[in-house]
Amino acid sequence: MPKSLSALLEEQLRLTFEGPAWHGPSVREALDGVSASDAASKPIANAHSIWELVLHLSGTYGLVLRRMRGDTVPLSLADDWPAIPDTSDAAWAAAREELRAINARIRKEVLEFPEQRLHESLIPNPPYTAFTQFVGITQHDLYHAGQIVLLKKAIARNA
């Protein structure tokens, strides 16, 4: 029996976050081996750190989850790019765990999202459908996974 569209969307969210993804490393795989000090470092001038990207990914998942519930309030700059609270190993582990947990939550909600509503707009301006939001979050993951890989290479080069 073919998978439902919601199951296919959830699968893509899982593969781009956990792997194995056909394109290269998933977000989780890209984060493997990144220490708190490396995550907080800025090896490329005017670029975000790996830690900032992790917080940004969590914030974006939260935005899509809110949109699924009818909340159309956009992310503030502070919510979109939150400040790193502290650079301890514990704080880094907590940031990665929050990202994993919110990814699991959105995947669960995508599976439960009524397929007949996938083509309805979740927000009025711009009028992004649920389908566009769910595909968009996977694209967003891949974009930032690539940035994390490049940042890791820059950190290794500068070591």
ChimeraX attribute file (.defattr): number of C-alpha atoms within 10 A of each C-alpha:
attribute: neighborCount
match mode: 1-to-1
recipient: residues
	/A:1	3
	/A:2	6
	/A:3	9
	/A:4	11
	/A:5	14
	/A:6	21
	/A:7	18
	/A:8	14
	/A:9	19
	/A:10	22
	/A:11	16
	/A:12	20
	/A:13	24
	/A:14	20
	/A:15	18
	/A:16	25
	/A:17	24
	/A:18	17
	/A:19	18
	/A:20	14
	/A:21	16
	/A:22	9
	/A:23	9
	/A:24	15
	/A:25	22
	/A:26	24
	/A:27	28
	/A:28	17
	/A:29	17
	/A:30	22
	/A:31	19
	/A:32	10
	/A:33	10
	/A:34	16
	/A:35	16
	/A:36	18
	/A:37	13
	/A:38	18
	/A:39	24
	/A:40	19
	/A:41	18
	/A:42	18
	/A:43	22
	/A:44	13
	/A:45	7
	/A:46	7
	/A:47	12
	/A:48	19
	/A:49	21
	/A:50	27
	/A:51	27
	/A:52	21
	/A:53	21
	/A:54	26
	/A:55	20
	/A:56	21
	/A:57	23
	/A:58	23
	/A:59	21
	/A:60	20
	/A:61	21
	/A:62	20
	/A:63	19
	/A:64	20
	/A:65	19
	/A:66	15
	/A:67	19
	/A:68	19
	/A:69	9
	/A:70	12
	/A:71	13
	/A:72	15
	/A:73	10
	/A:74	12
	/A:75	13
	/A:76	10
	/A:77	8
	/A:78	10
	/A:79	16
	/A:80	19
	/A:81	19
	/A:82	17
	/A:83	12
	/A:84	14
	/A:85	9
	/A:86	11
	/A:87	16
	/A:88	13
	/A:89	12
	/A:90	11
	/A:91	14
	/A:92	22
	/A:93	13
	/A:94	12
	/A:95	19
	/A:96	17
	/A:97	12
	/A:98	15
	/A:99	23
	/A:100	17
	/A:101	13
	/A:102	18
	/A:103	20
	/A:104	16
	/A:105	14
	/A:106	21
	/A:107	23
	/A:108	14
	/A:109	15
	/A:110	25
	/A:111	17
	/A:112	12
	/A:113	15
	/A:114	10
	/A:115	16
	/A:116	7
	/A:117	12
	/A:118	18
	/A:119	12
	/A:120	14
	/A:121	19
	/A:122	24
	/A:123	18
	/A:124	9
	/A:125	8
	/A:126	8
	/A:127	11
	/A:128	17
	/A:129	17
	/A:130	22
	/A:131	20
	/A:132	15
	/A:133	20
	/A:134	23
	/A:135	15
	/A:136	15
	/A:137	20
	/A:138	18
	/A:139	15
	/A:140	15
	/A:141	21
	/A:142	20
	/A:143	12
	/A:144	19
	/A:145	26
	/A:146	16
	/A:147	19
	/A:148	24
	/A:149	19
	/A:150	16
	/A:151	22
	/A:152	22
	/A:153	13
	/A:154	14
	/A:155	17
	/A:156	11
	/A:157	9
	/A:158	9
	/A:159	7
